[in-house]
């Protein structure tokens, strides 16, 4: 919207760059949108808001100090990975004073990783997106085993053996009296709270377990692009409907944990990186559905080592679709 862009340009450059960095989590190069996102995070929790603020400032300042592209910095491209790093580490690790230092260091590393991946992917015109955030957080989560000052939080999945996973799955199957009865009760349980699952699917992009935060995120996206907001909304719907059809855990669906990856995938494919047509909207829908499958596969792969999937399902599916799009006369820009 023109009024938001006018406000964006009128802001002092340091503030504009920081807020754009927050906005770029949802591909929005708009300081007004970024401000709404940041306010939403503080509404969801003071600690999460502070962690995101520290993360985006640390990663952006690091880009300045290291002399990376001024245009990329101004667009907020060196801020959004740091924005995600802060809330992520505070969710999956125990809150200690040392964790703030951990967030600063991880945010700085995400900037370095982003610059490296941008260099690697540049010949293919493929974005690094949130992959630096994922790789950095995985490294810092595993590193806590070496340091007594840090410990894993309950939200971080406990490492299990393949046998334990199989036993759990077998017990779940035995507890259902029939497939029809199980599916009926399961579907009813999720559908009753469909609005919760959809809005939380958007909110969980930044690790917020809140309906209000999800609504504010959608409003912020709509200020930048109505098509982007529509893609995000339908991505959240895919993250509810398709896991139901596949028989995923109802509690996980209602928390929005199957929604945030399809949200990002559909926005990337249907709005940001391919020409905005009806065809790319349908392609985005397919990509969103396949992101759910990818998340299930990566979850099964990473659970034995006690790591969350984060946004890696989105990254993998987006990369595959964008690489494939370059070979298509219909989808390429």
C-alpha positions in Angstrom: 0.0 0.0 0.0 1.3 3.5 -0.9 0.8 5.0 2.5 2.9 2.3 4.2 5.7 2.8 1.7 5.6 6.5 2.3 6.0 5.9 6.1 8.8 3.3 5.3 10.8 5.8 3.3 10.3 8.6 5.9 11.8 6.6 8.8 15.4 7.1 9.8 17.6 4.6 7.9 18.8 2.5 10.8 15.2 2.0 12.1 14.0 1.4 8.6 16.6 -1.3 7.9 15.9 -3.1 11.2 12.2 -3.1 10.7 12.6 -4.3 7.1 14.7 -7.1 8.4 11.8 -8.3 10.6 9.4 -7.9 7.7 11.5 -10.0 5.4 10.7 -13.1 7.5 7.5 -13.1 5.4 9.2 -11.6 2.3 7.9 -8.1 3.0 10.4 -5.3 2.4 8.3 -2.8 4.3 9.2 -1.2 7.7 5.5 -0.7 8.6 4.9 -4.4 8.1 8.0 -5.2 10.1 6.8 -3.0 12.9 3.5 -4.8 13.1 5.3 -8.2 13.1 7.6 -7.0 16.0 4.6 -5.6 18.0 2.9 -9.0 17.4 5.9 -10.8 18.8 5.9 -8.7 21.9 2.1 -9.3 22.3 2.9 -13.1 22.1 5.6 -12.8 24.8 8.1 -10.2 26.0 11.0 -12.6 25.9 10.3 -13.6 22.3 10.0 -10.0 21.2 13.3 -9.1 22.9 15.0 -12.1 21.5 13.8 -11.2 18.0 15.0 -7.6 18.5 18.4 -8.6 19.7 18.7 -11.1 16.8 17.7 -8.7 14.0 20.0 -6.0 15.3 23.0 -8.3 15.8 22.7 -9.9 12.3 22.2 -6.5 10.6 25.1 -4.8 12.4 27.3 -7.8 11.6 26.5 -7.3 7.9 27.5 -3.6 8.1 30.8 -4.4 10.0 31.7 -7.2 7.5 31.1 -4.9 4.6 28.4 -6.8 2.8 26.2 -5.3 0.1 24.6 -2.0 1.1 21.5 -2.7 -1.1 20.9 -6.1 0.5 21.3 -4.6 4.0 18.9 -1.8 3.2 16.4 -4.3 1.9 16.5 -6.1 5.3 18.0 -9.3 3.8 20.6 -9.6 6.5 18.0 -9.1 9.3 15.3 -11.8 8.9 17.5 -14.8 9.8 18.6 -13.1 13.0 15.0 -12.3 13.7 14.2 -16.0 13.7 17.3 -17.1 15.5 16.4 -15.2 18.7 12.9 -16.7 19.4 14.0 -20.1 18.2 16.9 -20.5 20.7 14.7 -19.2 23.5 12.1 -21.7 22.7 14.3 -24.8 22.4 17.0 -24.0 25.0 16.6 -23.1 28.7 16.5 -19.4 29.5 19.8 -18.4 31.1 21.8 -15.2 31.1 24.3 -16.8 28.8 21.6 -17.5 26.3 21.6 -13.9 25.3 25.2 -14.1 24.3 24.3 -17.3 22.4 21.6 -15.5 20.5 24.0 -12.7 19.5 26.7 -15.1 18.3 24.2 -17.2 16.4 22.7 -14.2 14.7 26.1 -13.0 13.6 26.8 -16.5 12.2 23.5 -16.5 10.3 24.7 -13.4 8.5 28.0 -15.0 7.5 26.2 -18.2 6.4 23.7 -16.1 4.4 26.5 -14.3 2.6 28.2 -17.6 1.8 25.0 -19.2 0.5 24.1 -16.2 -1.6 27.5 -16.5 -3.3 27.0 -20.2 -3.9 23.4 -19.9 -5.2 23.7 -16.6 -7.1 24.5 -18.3 -10.5 21.3 -20.2 -10.2 19.2 -17.2 -9.2 18.0 -19.1 -6.1 17.5 -17.4 -2.7 19.1 -18.7 0.4 16.0 -17.7 2.3 15.8 -19.1 5.9 18.4 -21.8 5.4 21.1 -19.9 7.3 18.7 -19.6 10.3 18.1 -23.4 10.1 21.7 -24.4 9.8 22.9 -22.0 12.5 20.2 -23.0 15.0 20.9 -26.7 14.5 24.6 -26.2 15.1 24.0 -24.1 18.3 21.4 -26.6 19.6 23.8 -29.5 19.2 26.7 -27.5 20.7 24.9 -27.2 24.1 26.0 -30.7 24.9 29.5 -29.4 25.2 28.7 -26.5 27.5 27.5 -26.7 31.1 25.9 -23.3 31.0 23.3 -24.4 28.5 20.6 -27.1 28.5 17.8 -28.2 26.3 14.2 -26.9 26.9 11.2 -29.3 26.9 10.1 -28.0 23.5 13.2 -29.5 21.9 12.4 -33.1 20.9 14.2 -35.8 22.9 16.5 -38.0 20.9 15.0 -41.5 20.4 16.1 -44.7 18.8 14.3 -46.1 15.7 13.0 -48.9 17.9 11.3 -46.5 20.3 9.8 -44.6 17.4 8.4 -47.9 15.9 7.0 -48.9 19.3 5.2 -45.6 19.7 3.7 -45.8 16.3 2.6 -49.4 17.0 0.9 -48.3 20.2 -0.9 -45.5 18.4 -2.3 -48.0 15.8 -3.4 -50.5 18.5 -5.3 -47.8 20.4 -7.7 -47.1 17.5 -10.7 -49.4 17.4 -11.0 -48.9 13.7 -9.7 -46.6 11.0 -13.1 -45.1 10.4 -13.8 -44.3 14.1 -10.3 -42.9 14.6 -10.5 -40.7 11.5 -14.0 -39.4 12.4 -13.1 -38.4 15.9 -9.7 -37.0 14.8 -11.2 -34.9 12.1 -13.9 -33.6 14.4 -11.3 -32.6 17.0 -9.4 -30.5 14.6 -12.3 -29.0 12.7 -13.8 -27.7 15.9 -10.7 -25.5 16.3 -10.0 -24.8 12.6 -9.5 -21.1 13.2 -7.0 -21.8 15.9 -5.0 -24.2 13.8 -5.0 -21.8 10.8 -4.0 -18.6 12.6 -1.4 -20.4 14.7 0.0 -21.9 11.5 0.9 -18.3 10.5 2.1 -17.3 13.9 4.4 -20.3 14.3 6.6 -19.0 11.5 8.1 -16.9 14.3 7.5 -19.5 17.0 4.5 -17.8 18.4 1.7 -20.0 19.9 -1.0 -17.3 19.6 -4.1 -16.7 17.5 -3.8 -12.9 17.9 -0.2 -13.0 16.7 -1.2 -15.0 13.6 -4.0 -12.4 12.8 -1.5 -9.5 13.2 1.0 -11.3 10.9 -1.7 -11.7 8.2 -2.6 -8.0 8.6 1.0 -7.0 8.3 1.5 -9.1 5.1 -1.7 -7.7 3.6 -0.4 -4.1 4.1 2.5 -5.1 1.8 0.6 -7.4 -0.6 -2.9 -8.8 -0.6 -1.7 -11.7 -2.8 1.0 -12.5 -0.3 -1.6 -12.5 2.5 -3.9 -14.8 0.5 -1.0 -17.2 -0.2 -0.1 -17.2 3.5 -3.7 -17.9 4.5 -4.1 -20.7 2.1 -0.8 -22.1 3.1 -2.1 -22.3 6.7 -5.2 -24.0 5.4 -3.1 -26.6 3.6 -1.3 -27.1 6.9 -4.6 -28.1 8.5 -6.5 -30.0 5.8 -3.8 -32.1 4.3 -2.3 -33.4 7.6 -5.9 -34.4 8.6 -6.2 -36.4 5.4 -2.8 -38.1 6.1 -3.7 -38.8 9.7 -1.2 -36.6 11.5 -1.4 -36.0 15.2 -4.4 -33.8 16.0 -2.6 -31.8 18.8 0.3 -31.0 16.5 -2.1 -29.7 13.8 -4.1 -27.6 16.2 -0.8 -25.9 17.4 -0.1 -24.9 13.8 3.0 -26.9 13.6 2.1 -28.3 10.2 1.1 -24.9 8.9 4.1 -22.6 9.1 6.2 -24.3 6.4 3.4 -24.4 3.8 2.7 -20.7 4.6 6.2 -19.8 3.6 6.3 -22.2 0.6 3.1 -20.9 -0.9 4.2 -17.3 -0.4 7.5 -17.9 -2.0 6.2 -19.9 -5.0 2.9 -18.1 -5.5 3.9 -14.5 -4.9 7.6 -13.7 -4.5 9.8 -15.7 -6.9 7.5 -16.6 -9.8 5.3 -14.4 -11.9 2.0 -13.9 -10.2 -0.5 -15.9 -12.3 -3.3 -18.4 -11.7 -0.9 -21.1 -12.8 1.7 -20.2 -10.3 -1.0 -20.0 -7.6 -1.9 -23.6 -8.4 1.8 -24.5 -8.4 2.1 -22.9 -5.0 -0.8 -25.1 -3.8 1.0 -28.2 -5.0 4.2 -27.0 -3.4 2.4 -26.4 -0.1 0.9 -29.9 0.0 4.3 -31.4 -0.8 5.9 -29.4 2.0 3.6 -31.2 4.5 5.0 -34.5 3.2 8.6 -33.2 3.4 8.0 -32.0 7.0 6.8 -35.5 7.9 9.9 -37.1 6.3 12.3 -34.7 7.9 10.6 -35.0 11.3 11.1 -38.8 11.1 14.7 -38.3 10.1 15.7 -35.7 12.7 13.8 -37.1 15.7 16.4 -39.8 16.5 19.0 -37.0 16.9 16.7 -34.7 18.8 16.4 -31.8 16.4 13.3 -29.9 15.1 12.7 -29.5 11.4 12.3 -25.7 11.8 11.7 -24.2 8.3 13.9 -26.6 6.4 10.9 -28.4 4.7 10.0 -25.0 3.2 13.5 -24.4 2.1 13.9 -27.8 0.4 10.6 -27.7 -1.4 11.0 -24.0 -2.5 14.5 -24.8 -3.8 13.2 -27.8 -5.8 10.3 -25.8 -7.3 12.4 -22.8 -8.2 15.1 -24.9 -9.8 12.4 -26.8 -11.8 10.7 -23.5 -12.7 13.8 -22.3 -14.6 13.3 -25.2 -17.0 9.6 -24.5 -17.6 8.2 -22.1 -20.2 5.2 -21.6 -18.0 6.6 -20.9 -14.6 9.9 -19.0 -15.3 10.1 -15.3 -14.9 
